[in-house]
Amino acid sequence: MTILHKSQVCFPRKKLCKECIHFDTKSMNCKSFVDYSFVTGKTKFVLANQMRSHVDYCGPGALYFQEKPIHEVFQNELDDILNKKDEWK
C-alpha cells in the first residue's frame, strides 16, 4: 500500500453552478431552461438547485454546464466578499 498526501491525489473537480455561464447570481436561476406555462404563455427561469437535482434537466453531473471565463468567476467571488464586509465588523 502506498500512502499519499491529499495534494498528490487528483480528484475530479465538481462543476459548480456559480461557475456556469447559464447561472444568474442575483436570482440564483439557471437560464439554460425555462418553465413555460401552456395556459398563460408566460415563461420563467427555474432555480439552479432544482435543475441540478433532476436528471432530466442538468442533473448532478452538470450535463449542460458551460464554464464562465475565469475572470468572471473571480469577480463574482470578490463581489461576494465585498458585500459581506459589513458582517466582519
C-alpha positions, -999 to +999 in steps of 0.1 A: +000+000+000+012+035-009+001+064+013-001+097-005-007+132+008-040+147-004-022+172-025-007+143-045-041+129-055-061+144-083-098+145-075-123+153-103-133+189-100-170+194-092-189+216-117-205+244-096-234+264-109-218+296-098-191+289-124-215+283-153-225+309-179-262+299-175-262+308-138-277+342-127-260+352-094-287+377-085-318+354-088-300+320-083-317+308-115-305+287-143-310+303-177-304+271-196-341+261-192-374+279-188-406+269-172-433+275-199-470+278-190-492+264-217-521+282-201-508+318-199-479+315-224-455+330-198-420+317-192-399+319-161-365+307-152-360+279-127-338+278-096-304+263-103-306+238-074-338+224-089-321+220-123-292+201-107-314+178-087-333+164-117-315+141-141-340+151-168-325+186-168-289+194-160-287+169-132-259+162-106-235+156-135-240+191-148-249+180-183-254+215-197-226+231-178-205+257-197-177+273-178-176+310-174-143+328-182-122+327-151-121+365-147-159+365-142-157+337-116-131+357-096-151+389-100-183+372-086-163+358-056-148+393-050-182+409-051-195+383-026-166+391-002-171+429-005-209+425+001-202+406+033-176+431+047-202+447+070-206+413+087-170+414+097-174+444+120 
